[in-house]
C-alpha cells in the first residue's frame, strides 16, 4: 500500500498564496499520474490539476493561470502552488496518484486524507 500525505493547507486571504505538498511513501516503481482534487460538502470531488509520467499537465479551467502542479521525483512528492486564491477555492484538497508498484506493471490508485484550504477575508 502506497501512502500519500498532504500538507500545506490553511487559512489565507483572497489574493494570497499557498503551496500544497503530497509526499508518497511505500512500494513505488514509478508514478503514472498524480494530481490534486478538491471537494466541498455536498458537491462532487473535482479535478484541480494533474501531471502524468511524461510531464504533461492539465488544469481545471477555474484555476488555469493561478495554480501550478509540479513533481519532485527524487523525493516522491507532488506540489500544488496556488496563487491569487479566491474564496471559491475553499475546499478540502486531496492528493491522488496512480502508481506502478512493480516492475511488471501492477498499478495502485491512491488517495491522501486531504488538507483543508480556506480562502476568506
N, C-alpha and C positions, 0 to 999 in steps of 0.2 A: 504494500500500500504506500503510495506516494502521499506525502503530507504537504499541503500548501498553507502558509501562514501569512496573512495580510497585516500590514501595519501602515501607519501614517495618516489615518483618518483623524478627524477632529472638527472643531468649530472654526469657521473662517468667515470674514465679512465678504459681502459681494465685491467682486473685483479682485479678490485675493487669490492666493495660490496654495496648493497642497501637492505633495508628492507621495503617492502610494507605492508601497513595495510589497512584493509577494515572493517569498522565499520557498523554494521547493526542496524537499529532502526525501530520502528513501532510494529505492531502486530506480534509477533513471538511466536509460540508454541514450535517448535523445528527446527533444521537445518537438512535436509535430505542430502544435498550435498552442498559443497561450493568449489569454485575453482577460478583459475586465468587463463584468456585467454589473448592473445596478438594479435595485428594486426598492420600491416604496410600498407601504402597506396597502393592500387592496389592488395592486397593479402587478402586471406580469414583469418578470425579470427581463431586462433588455440588454442587448449587447451595446457596450460603450466603445470598445476598441479591441482589436485582435492583431496578433502578429504570428506569422507562420514560419516554418523552418527556414525558408529561403530569405526571410527578412521582409517580405511584403506585409504591409499593414492595411487595415481598414478601420474606419471610424463611423460611428453614428453621425448622421447629418447635424444633429444638435450640438456636437462637440468638435466638429472639424474646425481647425484653426486655433483651437483653445487647448485641446488635450493632445498629449504625445505619449505613445506607448513605446517602450524600448526594453531590451533584454541585456543582461549582463551574464553571458553564457558561463563564464568561469565560476560564477557564484550561484548559478541556477536560480536567478532572480529576474523577475519582470517588474517594470516600473510603469506607473502612470503619472505623468506630470500634468497637473490640472491648473491652468491659468485662467484668468478672467472669469472666475467662478460666479455662477448665478444661483439664486435661490432654487431654481428648478433643478439644479444639480444635486440637491439634497437627497440622499438615499443611502442605503447600505450597499457598499461596493464589494463585489465578490471576485476573487481571482479564479480563473478557470484554466485548466491545462489538459490537453490531450497529449499523452506522453507514451512513447515507445519504451517499454520497460525491459525488453530482452533484445538480444542481437538477432533473433529470428522474427521479430515483428509483433510481439504481443503488445497491445495497446491498452492503457488505462485512461479513463476520464475522471478528472479530479476537480474538486471544488474546495476553496477555502471557506472559513466560517464567516467571513465578512468583516468589514470595518465601516463604521459609521462616518459619513461626511455630512456635515450640516453647514449650510451657507445661509447666514442670517445677519442682519444688522442689529 
